[in-house]
Amino acid sequence: MKLVPEHFDFVILGGGPAGHKAAVQGAKSGKRVLLVEREARIGGECVHRGTIPSKTLRESAVYFAGLRKRAANLAPQGVGRQVLVTSLMQRLESVEHAHEQYLENQLVRNHIELRQGRAAFVSANEVEIVDVNGGKSCVRADTIVIATGSRPRAPADIGIDHERILDSDSILSMIYLPQSMIVMGAGVIASEFATIFQALGVQVVMVDKGDRPLGFLDPEISDRFVTRFERDGGRYIGGVKHKSVTNDMISGVTVTLDDGRTLNAERALVALGRTASVRGLNLAAAGLAVNERGFIAVNEHGQTSAPNVYAVGDVVGPPALATTSMDQGRRAVRHALGLDNSQAVTTIPVGIYTIPEIASVGLTESEVVKLHGRAVVGRARFDEIARGHINGETDGLLKLVCGPHGKQILGAHVIGEGATELIHLAQVAMISGLEVDAFVDNIFNFPTLAEAYRVAALDVVGHRMRLRATA
């Protein structure tokens, strides 16, 4: 017997950052909204396997690394490795639970219906939901939003067993810290985990085809990242690809590189990108398919080739940030409702939670030179800042990139603890159209890392004056 579909204004598939914000926007607009989540808990990869767990683990790693560095007698080397991991996992659970509770409360307050189950398209307007007991229901909606996220890419030639050869999901389920680890990849996820486990005392080697990790960053920042990583005991091998990855089930993992070298470690992390999580969605029934990169193609509003179906978040590909995903979800629903959508924000900060943190906004120095013929750059090294010495973070750097006249701020790049917080000053200045002199004319608390903006701005002004003198 054919199921009679229940009608909703919006059906949102996926309860991660993009789906959650899409659902809230629809409900606040007075619409009937159903949120379908396949997992037992909402929050998606962000809360349970991605952003929240990895950043919580990072904070614990920073704490314990600092404890060893500043008070070695309190954390003697080689003691309590298994206890340490147990403690880390307990903290992860408490933070996840707190954020999950916050998300659930938002759904309740906004009268959003939540159903657990696996969804599949029947048509562009209709979805079948199979619950955990195998029961089926059918829903119809004016608008359907796909926000099912992404999953780690599993190369066909690497046997990921989630025990010795792990991906970015299963690495969080390790019972104890290994002595050594090979990290395959050098993107955001790979770099974050490499520095986290290095801070926890693991010998880490990163391997990637790129000459440097985080290749989208300003080269000066990524070079400093490598210098710090290797100074702290890590190793980066760039410009190579893996030829084979084997696991002998006894001594560990062997990675053979295409230049003939072999690397051995107890564990390997495969972090070679992510792909859209659309398995089982039956996209074809809605007239949709993933593109050659494995993601769903959308226009600037998040609208797919099926006009009433939108896709937002990681399922559409880069930048795949929680912040941009939230904005995409909100904007997609507003567009579907015909509501005013202010111009999309282009000055989006990027935060990378490596140790130390990295953050950037706007253009790199080379991009400004390419566009304008010249860039005027100001730098503030954290060893010039009193707070840098107080914090023991003297190798940090804040870099302001201005246009050819040394006035307009076109980019900012920071490496060092606190970078992901500091970057917002530059973001607001750029959005507000403030010139670099604003950082000179205003007073910053002392001692703070924010003083770096004034130091970097003064550097820009000095370069600007020299350019005028030689003109």
Summary of the structure (lengths in Angstrom):
residues: 471
radius of gyration: 24.1
end to end distance: 82.9
largest distance: 84.6
contacts: 1635
relative contact order: 0.12
helix: 37%
strand: 24%
